[in-house]
Amino acid sequence: MDNSWATFGRDLHLDLSGPGGLRACLMRSLREAVRTGRLTPGTRLPSSRTLAADLGIARNTVADAYAELAAEGWLSARQGSGTRVARRAEPARSAPSARRSARTPVPDRPRHDLRPGTPDVSGFPRAAWLAAARRALTAAPNDAFGYSPPLGRPELRTVLADYLSRARGVRTDPEHVLVCTGFMQGLGLLARVLRDSGVRGIGTEAYGLPFHRDVLTRAGLRPAPLPVDAHGADTGRLAELPGVQAALLTPAHQFPTGVPLHPDRRAAVIDWARAGGGLVLEDDYDGEFRYDRQPVGALQGLDPDRVAYLGTASKSLAPALRLAWTVLPDHLVDPVLALKSQGEWQTGALEQLTLAEFMASGAYDRHVRGMRLRYRRRRDQLVTALAEQAPHIRVSGIAAGLHVVLELPPGTEQSVVQAARWQGLALEGLSTFAHPGGQGGAGGAAARDGLVVAYGRPPDHAFAGVLEALLRVLPPAP
């Protein structure tokens, strides 16, 4: 049997049911596809031979339908370029419904965006990533094209174990590395395993990402705030929080205040976990980006049995990759793996193989070093501009990461954020990240006014303009 039709041409779904002959049904279906926008102007249609074979009808029927629709202006046919949807055949646009028009107008996209959470995606190493993908695909075993194992591809787990040990001081091996579809999946898995083991309360930093607290809450845990000051989270308070048997911390670079966890507090949280069988979840979201000195090693290195380490490629490469990793204590490997095997999204094997090759070749280290230099220059440029034009605005936190906190006079945060919005500059205030109840509610210092400025987000060519816009909205000196 001749099956050449199955591999030639382009697929096109057309409904030939309804009154009239085949040619009339075909013309009606093509007109409807163009009218509704399913076939856009300029789209090339299958040849009459291919479409006839696909539909199981005579070629002359298709050719006649094409010719008549071309005469009506729906299609255009030109020698050598085939039959296409005519450029002037624009689909009809439905009028907005009363419900849609009654909604609050969606604001225009900001001209400049300094909200945290995203790196400079224009710096993604496209050529090096493509080269790594080609090498990875060439060397990939056949089983890589099946379903990925729940723990993750062994190639990536092996490379990650080596890299995290070398660059972040993590103590692990490939059998304790879990590959996740983003940081949130790893956090959610750990939270659910903790709940299933009887944990109900978890200490969280009084300033942090609200959606991290939401993940913990949805898993059945109760977040309890730990005050944050110039030395990071006050881990000495953990023993005072009733029912708290776990803690989520950002030790290398507290988010968003930008301070590292003091050595005494690092030791205190490990002592607390050992004494009561607790668990520390270490969010090392940007630990590779320290500019004034060697990055502080991961907290996990102090006690791999009491600390679960979470890292991600979202800040170092790009959020679109959906690649993250969790280094698990030995006693959590089986329960987390069992939970992940029950319908959790699996990370694509080909992306894992590409990242493994990208890291093993040294391209990842080169990329991180290059981005570290780029971000350091931007931070220096920001700090210098503030010192010259707004010396009353203090920059808090260490020289690290992709953002800084600008301290504002009390009571000015919301007005500055609103003024920035009017000028097309997207900013977020420090209060956005405060735990419900505030710092004071946790027994710490009073809540502060400030801006969380993600200098790492804009591309290089736009940074000067972004900096000028930021300086314009800052409050004047008192």
DRENPAMI-313387 format. One record per residue (C-alpha): residue number from 1; x, y, z. Coordinates in pm, 1 decimal, always signed. Each point is the difference from the previous one (the first is absolute). Layout:
N
  resi         x         y         z
   NUM         X         Y         Z
...
END
This chain:
478
  resi         x         y         z
     1      +0.0      +0.0      +0.0
     2    +124.0    +351.0     -84.2
     3     +36.5    +190.6    +327.0
     4    +193.9    +295.2    -139.1
     5    -286.8    +234.0     +96.6
     6     +71.7     -66.4    +368.0
     7    +341.6    +166.3     -10.8
     8     -47.7    +272.4    -260.1
     9    -147.3    +348.0     +37.6
    10    -157.1    +178.7    +298.1
    11    -284.3    -116.3    +221.5
    12    -324.8    +196.5     -31.6
    13    -319.7     -89.7    +184.4
    14    -316.2     +67.7    -203.1
    15    -356.2    -109.8     +72.4
    16    -177.6    -121.0    -314.5
    17    -331.8     -77.9    +169.1
    18    -313.2    +198.6     -69.5
    19    -233.7     +63.1    -293.3
    20    +121.6     +14.1    -360.0
    21    +260.0    -192.7    -194.1
    22    +364.5     -51.1     +95.1
    23    +119.8    +310.7    -184.8
    24    -258.9    +220.2    +175.3
    25     +87.4    -148.7    +339.7
    26    +372.1     +49.7     -62.9
    27     -46.9    +363.5    -102.1
    28    -223.2     +69.1    +298.8
    29    +253.0    -155.1    +238.5
    30    +291.2    +197.2    -150.4
    31    -192.0    +328.5     +16.3
    32     -84.8     -64.5    +365.9
    33    +362.3     -80.7     +82.6
    34    +112.2    +331.0    -153.6
    35    -287.3    +201.6    +147.0
    36     +68.8    -118.7    +356.9
    37    +374.1     +48.7     -27.1
    38     +89.1    -369.7     +15.9
    39    +168.7     +49.8    -337.8
    40    +178.3    +334.2     +14.1
    41     +84.3    +220.2    -301.7
    42    +305.5    -129.2    -181.1
    43     -37.5    -359.2    +120.7
    44    +101.8    -246.7    -270.9
    45    -259.5    -270.7     -63.7
    46     +78.0    -359.9     -91.7
    47     +19.9     -76.0    -369.9
    48    -319.9    -121.8    -162.0
    49    +152.8    -347.3     -33.5
    50    +100.4     -16.1    +367.5
    51    -328.1    +136.2    +135.4
    52    -202.3    -232.0    -223.5
    53    +197.8    -298.0    +130.6
    54     -43.7    +114.0    +360.6
    55    -375.3     +46.7     -39.3
    56     -55.0    -303.7    -218.6
    57    -164.2    +196.1    -282.9
    58     +79.8     +65.7    -365.1
    59    +283.6    +241.1     -78.3
    60    -221.4    +189.8    -247.3
    61    -244.9     +75.5    +281.3
    62    +273.9    +170.4    +201.5
    63    +141.5    +180.0    -304.8
    64    -344.9    +135.6     -91.8
    65     -62.9    +116.5    +358.3
    66    +339.2    +175.5     +11.3
    67     -67.3    +172.2    -331.6
    68    -342.8    +127.1    +102.2
    69    +119.5    +127.0    +338.5
    70    +286.6    +177.1    -174.7
    71    -250.9    +165.9    -231.2
    72    -200.4    +112.0    +304.1
    73    +312.9    +148.6    +160.9
    74     +36.7    -246.2    +285.6
    75    +311.3    -166.3    -143.9
    76    +283.4    +100.8    -229.1
    77    +184.9    -229.4    -238.9
    78    +333.0     +85.0    -156.0
    79    +228.4    -213.9    -213.5
    80    +281.6    -143.2    +213.0
    81    -140.6    +109.0    +336.2
    82    -308.6    -219.6     +22.1
    83    -339.9     +95.7    +135.1
    84     -15.7    +231.1    +301.4
    85    -260.9    +180.3    +206.3
    86     -36.8    +344.9    -155.2
    87    +166.1    +282.6    +191.3
    88    -314.7    +208.2      -0.3
    89    -211.8    -282.9    +139.1
    90     +13.5    +118.7    +359.5
    91    -205.3    -194.8    +255.8
    92    -299.7    +171.0    +148.7
    93     +54.7    +128.2    +351.8
    94    -279.3     -43.4    +249.6
    95    -120.5    +308.3    +180.7
    96     +98.6     +17.6    +366.9
    97    -268.2    -129.3    +228.9
    98    -160.0    +218.5    +261.0
    99    +167.5    -211.6    +267.0
   100    +345.5     +51.9    -150.8
   101     -46.1    +373.4     -48.9
   102    -111.6     +35.6    +359.9
   103    +329.6    -134.5    +132.4
   104    +266.0    +226.9    +139.0
   105    +232.4    +103.8    -285.8
   106    +320.1    -201.7      -6.3
   107    +297.0    +235.8     +46.4
   108    +249.2     +33.4    -278.6
   109    +315.3    -204.0     +27.4
   110    +260.8    +201.6    +191.8
   111    +278.3    +153.7    -202.1
   112    +250.3     -99.3    +266.6
   113     -23.8    -296.0    +237.3
   114    +199.4     -18.2    +323.6
   115    -211.0    -263.4    +175.9
   116    +200.4    -291.6    +145.4
   117     -28.8    -360.6    -105.3
   118    +144.7      -0.1    -352.8
   119    +361.4     +33.4    -118.0
   120    +113.0    +175.8    -316.8
   121    -135.8    -257.2    -241.8
   122    +169.7    +177.3    -292.1
   123    +323.1    -144.0    +138.6
   124    -110.7    -360.2     -54.3
   125    +289.5    -179.6    -176.9
   126    -193.9    -109.6    -306.7
   127    +292.4    -114.9    -213.7
   128    +169.3    -193.8    +280.4
   129    -332.6    -153.9    +108.1
   130     -77.7    -105.7    -358.2
   131    +344.3    -155.5     -35.6
   132     -49.7    -189.8    +326.8
   133    -344.5    -117.2    -116.3
   134    +148.2    -138.1    -321.8
   135    +272.9    -187.3    +185.5
   136    -249.0    -128.7    +255.4
   137    -241.5    -125.7    -264.9
   138    +278.5    -168.7    -193.0
   139    +119.8    -188.9    +306.4
   140    -343.2     -61.8    +158.7
   141     -86.6    -365.6     +66.0
   142    -326.4    -127.8    -142.8
   143    -165.7     -13.6    +341.5
   144     +39.5    +378.9     +29.3
   145    -289.6     +36.8    -243.8
   146    -235.7    -184.5    +231.1
   147    -140.4    +123.5    +329.5
   148    +257.9    +153.4    +228.6
   149     +58.9    -177.9    +333.4
   150    -161.4    +186.5    +291.9
   151    +336.6     +75.3    +160.9
   152    +125.5    +151.4    -326.3
   153    +246.0    -101.0    -270.7
   154    +315.4    -154.8    +152.0
   155    +218.7    +209.3    -231.7
   156    -129.1    +325.0    +149.6
   157      -6.7    -123.0    +359.2
   158    +365.0    -106.8     -30.6
   159    +109.0    +335.7    -139.7
   160    -207.9    +192.1    +255.5
   161    +146.8    -193.4    +292.6
   162    +350.5     +85.9    -120.9
   163     -79.2    +366.1     -69.5
   164    -186.0     +65.3    +326.7
   165    +281.7    -158.6    +196.7
   166    +264.8    +203.7    -179.6
   167    -175.2    +336.9     -27.7
   168    -239.7     +10.0    +297.5
   169    +154.4    -232.8    +258.4
   170    -292.4    -243.2     -10.1
   171     +70.0    -352.5    +126.5
   172    -188.3    -249.3    -214.8
   173      +6.1    -267.5    -267.2
   174    -222.4     -57.8    -308.1
   175    -238.0    -229.9    +191.0
   176    -104.6    +289.8    +225.1
   177     -55.4    +255.0    -277.8
   178    -359.7     +41.1    -119.1
   179     -63.9    +188.2    -326.4
   180    -316.6    +211.3     +12.5
   181    -215.8    +200.0    -237.3
   182     +84.2    +326.6    +170.6
   183     +70.3     +98.6    +360.5
   184    -368.8      +0.9     +91.1
   185     -37.3    -369.5     -74.7
   186    +290.3     -87.4    +229.3
   187    -136.2    +219.7    +277.3
   188    -349.4    -144.8     -37.9
   189    +127.5    -358.7     +12.2
   190    +200.5     +63.3    +317.2
   191    -290.8    +179.9    +163.7
   192    -240.0    -286.8     -69.8
   193    +247.4    -259.8    +127.2
   194     +46.8    +204.3    +317.0
   195    -376.8     +18.5     +49.3
   196     -35.5    -375.1     -52.7
   197    +266.5     -56.7    +265.2
   198    -196.9    +200.4    +255.8
   199    +160.6    +343.6     -31.8
   200    -249.9    +284.6     +28.4
   201    +201.3    +318.1     +59.2
   202    +289.1    +138.6    -207.1
   203    +210.1    +306.0     +73.0
   204     +29.4    +246.9    -286.3
   205    +187.2    +327.0     -28.5
   206    -213.4    +304.2     +82.2
   207     +89.5    +135.2    -344.0
   208     -27.6    -244.2    -289.6
   209    -197.4     -95.9    -307.2
   210    -374.9     -22.8     +67.2
   211     -50.3    -287.0    -242.6
   212    +255.8    -208.4    +190.4
   213    -213.7     +42.0    +310.4
   214    -305.4     -88.7    -209.1
   215    +160.5    -328.1    -109.7
   216     +71.5     -90.4    +359.4
   217    -352.6     +91.8    +108.8
   218    -163.3    -202.5    -278.4
   219    +206.9    -299.9    +106.7
   220    -151.3     +24.9    +348.2
   221    +285.2    +176.7    +181.1
   222     -33.3    +312.6    +212.8
   223    +269.3    +262.1     -77.8
   224    +129.3    +180.0    +309.7
   225    +207.0    +314.8     -58.3
   226    +357.6     +40.7    +120.4
   227    +117.6    +360.8     +40.3
   228    +260.7    +116.7    -250.5
   229    +268.7    +257.4     +79.9
   230    +352.1     +88.1    -114.5
   231    +114.8    -353.1     +89.1
   232    -272.5    -181.5    -189.6
   233    -279.1    -206.4    +150.1
   234      +3.1     -28.7    +379.1
   235     +29.8    -378.8      +9.8
   236     +31.9      +8.2    +377.7
   237    -375.6     +61.4      +9.6
   238     -78.8    -338.6    -156.2
   239      -3.2    -175.0    +337.5
   240    -259.5    +251.8    +122.8
   241    -249.6     -72.7    -279.6
   242    -247.6    -267.1    +114.7
   243     -42.0    -296.4    -231.6
   244    +268.8    +115.3    -245.7
   245    +218.4    -288.1    -119.8
   246    +133.5    +140.3    -327.9
   247    +131.6    +328.5    -136.9
   248     +26.8    +154.0    -347.4
   249    +301.2    +233.6     -26.2
   250    +207.8    +188.5    -258.6
   251    +335.7     -13.2    +182.1
   252    +241.7    +117.9    -270.5
   253    -199.6    +311.1     -95.2
   254    -323.5     +64.7    +186.8
   255    -285.3     +84.9    -233.0
   256     -76.2    +280.7     -29.7
   257    +203.1    +189.4    +263.2
   258    +327.8    -120.6    -152.1
   259    +192.2     -96.1    +315.4
   260    +177.6    -333.3     +62.1
   261     -83.3    -214.2    +299.8
   262    +251.7     +75.4    +276.7
   263    +235.4    -290.5     +85.5
   264    -138.6     -19.6    +354.9
   265    -352.4     -30.1    -136.6
   266    +109.4    -262.1    -252.0
   267    +137.7    -205.9    +286.2
   268    -312.6     +64.7    +208.5
   269    -241.2    -132.9    -260.5
   270    +206.8    -316.4     -47.0
   271      +7.1     -53.8    +377.1
   272    -377.8     +50.6     +11.9
   273     -58.1    -252.8    -279.3
   274    +227.4    -260.4    +160.2
   275    -149.6     +40.2    +345.6
   276    -360.5     -44.8    -107.0
   277     +23.7    -202.0    -319.5
   278     -95.6    +305.6    -206.0
   279     +65.4     +74.0    -365.3
   280    +135.5    +313.7    -165.8
   281    -104.2     +76.1    -358.5
   282    +282.8    +205.1    -152.8
   283    -103.9    +220.6    -293.0
   284    +326.9     +80.2    -179.9
   285    -170.4    +203.0    -272.2
   286    +298.8    +215.0    -104.8
   287    +291.6    -128.7    +208.3
   288    +237.1      +9.5    -299.7
   289     -23.5    +378.7     -35.3
   290    +222.0    +155.0    +265.5
   291    +211.6    +295.8    -114.4
   292    +219.2    +113.3    +287.7
   293    +140.9    -335.2    +110.6
   294     -27.7    -376.5     -38.8
   295    -364.2    -106.7     +44.0
   296     -93.4    -141.0    +338.3
   297     -26.7    -377.8     -16.1
   298    -334.5    -172.5     +22.8
   299    -147.0     -60.2    +344.6
   300     -56.7    -360.1    -107.5
   301    +372.3     -65.6     +28.1
   302     -24.8     +30.4    +379.0
   303    -245.4    -290.1     +32.2
   304    -133.3    -184.8    -309.4
   305    -236.0    -202.2    +220.6
   306    -182.7    +307.0    +133.8
   307      +0.2    +230.6    -305.6
   308    -178.5     -42.4    -334.4
   309    +168.7    +220.0    -260.4
   310    -205.5    +157.4    -283.3
   311    +155.5    +163.9    -305.6
   312    -118.9    +109.5    -341.6
   313    +115.4    +100.8    -347.3
   314    -262.7    +275.6     -12.6
   315    +237.8    +272.3    +122.9
   316    +324.9    -126.8    -149.4
   317    -140.2     -88.9    -344.8
   318    -371.3     +65.6     -62.7
   319    -337.4     -77.0    +160.8
   320    -124.7    -148.0    -329.1
   321    +219.1    -308.5     +45.1
   322    -209.1    -119.7    +299.2
   323    +300.5    -173.9    +152.7
   324     +72.5     -14.8    +372.2
   325    +149.7    -244.8    +244.3
   326     -39.0    -111.6    +357.7
   327    +273.7    -173.0    +200.0
   328    -181.0    -225.4    +244.6
   329    +105.7    -139.8    +337.3
   330     +19.8    -376.8     -15.9
   331    -317.3     -55.2    +203.0
   332    -206.3    +212.2    -242.5
   333    +105.5    -157.6    -330.1
   334    -254.4    -282.1      -0.1
   335    -307.0    +196.1    +119.6
   336     +68.7    +292.3    -236.5
   337     +61.6    -235.8    -289.5
   338    -320.9    -191.6     +77.3
   339    -197.5    +323.4      +1.9
   340    +157.0    +130.1    -322.0
   341     -85.6    -328.6    -170.4
   342    -372.1     +53.6     +66.2
   343     -92.6    +219.3    -294.5
   344    +246.2    +287.6     +51.3
   345    +127.2    +175.7    -313.4
   346    +330.1    -144.1    -118.3
   347    +271.7    +223.7    -138.9
   348     +72.8     -58.4    -369.0
   349    +287.5    -243.1     -48.0
   350    +147.1    +189.4    -294.2
   351     +28.0    +322.3    +202.6
   352    +167.8    -197.1    +277.7
   353    +250.3    -152.9    -239.9
   354     +74.0    +338.0    -151.4
   355     +63.1    +159.8    +339.0
   356    +220.3    -295.0     +98.0
   357    +209.7     +49.0    -312.5
   358      -0.4    +379.1     +44.7
   359    +136.6     -36.1    +352.2
   360    +245.0    -281.3     -72.6
   361    +155.6    +195.3    -287.9
   362     +77.1    +298.5    +224.2
   363    -246.9    +224.8    -184.9
   364    -211.5     +45.7    +312.8
   365    +294.4    +126.0    +204.2
   366     +99.9    +237.2    -279.7
   367    -355.0    +130.5     -27.3
   368     -34.5     +56.1    +375.1
   369    +332.9    +183.5     +14.4
   370    -103.1    +219.3    -292.7
   371    -339.8     +83.2    +151.4
   372    +163.0     +60.9    +338.4
   373    +217.7    +268.1    -158.0
   374    -298.8    +152.0    -182.5
   375    -215.0     +17.1    +312.0
   376    +284.4    +135.9    +211.2
   377     +51.1    +287.3    -243.5
   378    -370.0     +84.5     +14.4
   379      -7.7      -4.7    +378.9
   380    +307.7    +222.1     +12.0
   381    -162.1    +237.5    -249.4
   382    -316.7     +15.1    +210.2
   383    +184.6     +58.5    +327.5
   384    +217.9    +270.8    -158.5
   385    -301.4    +181.1    -148.6
   386    -179.4      -3.5    +335.6
   387    +305.9    +132.1    +181.2
   388     +25.1    +288.8    -246.0
   389    -367.0     +89.0     -53.6
   390    -189.3    -140.5    +299.2
   391    +246.9     -41.5    +287.0
   392    -284.5      -3.3    +252.2
   393    -119.3    -336.4    -139.8
   394    +190.4    -284.8    +163.3
   395     +72.4    -331.8    -173.8
   396     -32.5    -293.1    +239.1
   397    +135.0    -351.5     -32.9
   398    +325.8    -149.7    -122.9
   399    +144.8     +28.6    -351.4
   400    -172.5    -309.1    -136.2
   401    -296.5    -126.9    -197.5
   402    -215.5    +173.5    -258.2
   403    -174.0    +259.2    +218.3
   404     +55.3    +258.7    +272.4
   405    -225.6    +155.7    +261.6
   406     -15.2    +379.0      +5.3
   407     -95.7    +131.3    +343.3
   408    -270.5    +270.3     -18.1
   409    -121.1    +258.0    +251.5
   410    -285.6    -136.2    +212.1
   411    -339.7     +27.4    -166.6
   412    +128.4     +57.6    -355.9
   413      +9.4    -350.6    -147.8
   414    -346.6     -13.9    -153.1
   415     +17.5    +349.7    -147.5
   416    +334.2     -80.1    -166.7
   417    -132.0    -324.9    -146.1
   418    -306.5    +184.0    -133.6
   419    +210.9    +281.4    -146.9
   420    +218.0    -257.7    -171.5
   421    -306.3    -169.6    -149.2
   422    -118.5    +328.5    -150.4
   423    +337.8     +34.4    -171.2
   424      -5.8    -351.8    -142.7
   425    +245.2    -140.2    +256.1
   426    -101.0    -322.2    +174.7
   427    +127.1     -20.6    +358.8
   428     -93.2    -197.1    +308.9
   429     +16.6    +130.3    +354.0
   430    +163.1    -187.3    +284.6
   431    -339.2     -34.8    +170.5
   432    -113.0    -229.8    -285.2
   433    +222.5    -270.8    +142.7
   434     -84.0     +41.9    +368.4
   435    -156.2    -292.7    +181.8
   436    -362.9     +66.4    +104.1
   437     +14.4    +159.8    +341.5
   438    +319.8    +188.1     -80.0
   439    +341.8      +1.6    +156.1
   440    -137.3    +146.1    +317.6
   441    -250.2    -283.5     +27.2
   442    +289.5    -242.6      +1.2
   443    +169.6    +178.6    +285.0
   444    +260.3    +165.4    -220.4
   445     +67.2    +352.7    -116.9
   446    -272.0    +220.1    -142.3
   447     -87.2     -40.3    -366.7
   448    +215.1    +206.4    -234.8
   449     -78.3    +202.6    -309.7
   450    +210.6     -92.0    -299.3
   451     +22.1     -97.4    -365.3
   452    +115.4    -338.8    -127.4
   453    +187.2     +96.9    -317.7
   454     +88.3    -283.5    -238.0
   455    +292.3    +153.4    -187.9
   456     +71.4    -341.1    -151.6
   457    -323.1      -9.9    -199.8
   458     +32.7    +263.5    -277.5
   459    +226.2     -68.9    -298.4
   460    +330.6    +186.8     -20.4
   461    -109.4    +239.9    -272.0
   462    -297.0    +119.8    +207.7
   463    +163.1     +27.3    +340.5
   464    +107.7    +364.2     -25.6
   465    -355.8    +106.6     -83.2
   466    -141.3    -215.2    +279.7
   467    +241.2    +155.3    +248.7
   468    -100.9    +351.6    -104.1
   469    -367.9     -87.2     +43.4
   470     +68.5    -143.4    +345.8
   471    +185.9    +309.8    +116.0
   472    -290.2    +221.0    -113.1
   473    -253.0    -170.1    +228.3
   474    +208.1     -15.4    +317.5
   475    -112.3    +238.3    +277.0
   476    +209.1    +315.7     +47.0
   477    +229.7     +47.5    +294.8
   478    -183.8    +108.4    +316.3
END
